[in-house]
Amino acid sequence: MPGIGKTTIAQAAFNLMSQDFEAYCFLEDFHVTFHEKGLYKLREEHSIAKLRDKTVLVVLDDVRNPMEAESFLGGFDFFGLASLIIITSRDKQVLHQCHVEGLYEVPALNKKEALKLFNRFAFPEKEPSDDSNLVEISKKVVEYASGNRTALYSYGKELNGKTKLEEMEVEFEKIKRYPPQEIIDVFKSSYDTLTDHERSIFLDIACFFKDENLDYILRIHEGCGFFPHVGIDRLVDQSLLTISEDKKVEMHNLIQDVGREIARTETSQTASRCRMWEPSSIKSLLEDSEPKETEIIEGIFLDTTNINIDVNPLAFENMYNLRLLKIYSSSSEAAQKLHFPEGLKCLPYELKLFHWENYPLRLLPQEFDPNHIVEINMPNSQLQKLWEGTKSLAKLKIINLSHSHQLDEVDELSKACNLEQMDLQGCTSLESIPDTDRLKNLELVNLSGCTRINRAEIEKKIKGLDLEGGLKETKSGSMVFSTLVTLEFKDNKKSF
């Protein structure tokens, strides 16, 4: 991970061992130096050609291209026996391609070490006493930095001189929102090595998908055409992401901060941003009768907690590149609804993720073309049906219309030939379900609480239903369906 202390440890090892070798050299920021001076001049400065067969200690700090390291050294076996080459890199693949024999991953500082380092720069004259309010905010900063040495040093310098709790809290919130330039520089150097697709995936995760399920992120970004299996592996190798044991995509707080700052600054010259997640900015956008430059927007995630919006019916009209739309509330108690005094006339054609909780209208806009949508999540909606007429759902894989109590018809889903999961739980007005004959990829159907659907309807529409595991009757005789329904097709048998 950038800023974790690789260079410091490599320098300490070099200082400790250099006297045991016939020759030695330490090249800090190797990648930058290599490109500034060029191969020939750099080799000449360090007399590499004269070191053949000698016992040499070489440290190459921050290697990003294994071919650059190999060409500088003249080959990894150029020096004499018992020579030692130490390479630091943020990219695990670089280390593998350099044939590194012993790999050491620098651990984060523990909380005690981290607090000591932070205090050294935040309170250089005297550390706060244990009963001081400043101790608690110091611990919050240390927790947020998660043992990253560069962050602790930078945060300490930024908070130096703040002697009041309120001052320190305000400044800490400010530097989380707008990271210091030295932190941005450390992480952005890794970002700059990524391809366009990898950058898009990285920024999407930083802005929208941190701590989400890996399969969910892969599914959405496959729909975007970003080759996410390759891209996410690359981000993991670059230490910009980690995948937890339960398949959650995790990102360090600092990396998220920097990613969001990159997302802000990349479109700083325009009225809109490619990715929007701040409720106040989205509110202004959706209420504006003549929004400007909305064609650059690729993602909107709106938390409606404690916010009321009267949405312009043409708010989405020019968002030609909007891929990701999520409208939700992080707090059920403080959730507010969006208001549509004039209805909603359009939705973007390029949408891949359409997530709208508590959708308040009876239908989706008639002009809406859902041909590119991969996932629809509309729990607790007021929908009676998706739309009038027939539309293509060729790429749809997941649909969740659970607890949409007014929903009475979903026959359109019978044409979603790639559909894998259909959640209609709690749709109490629903009297029929779509035919599944053409839904050869369907793995999961949730009909729990669909009390108006009778057994005969299910047996007719879902061929091969495991009746023992799939249905059960209550004492009152009404039908209640299990959360998971087992589906069997002639050539495709699956049980969940």
JOTADA-V770674 format. One record per helix or strand of 3 or more residues. SS is the DSSP state (alpha for helix, beta for strand). FROM is the first residue (numbers start at 1). TO is the last residue. Records with the same first field share a line. If there is no record, write none. Layout:
SS = FROM-TO / FROM-TO
This chain:
alpha = 6-20 / 30-37 / 39-45 / 48-51 / 66-73 / 92-97 / 111-122 / 133-145 / 149-159 / 165-177 / 181-191 / 196-209 / 214-223 / 228-237 / 253-265 / 279-287 / 294-296 / 411-415 / 455-461 / 467-470
beta = 23-27 / 56-60 / 84-87 / 248-250 / 299-303 / 324-328 / 353-356 / 375-377 / 398-400 / 421-423 / 444-446 / 471-473 / 479-481
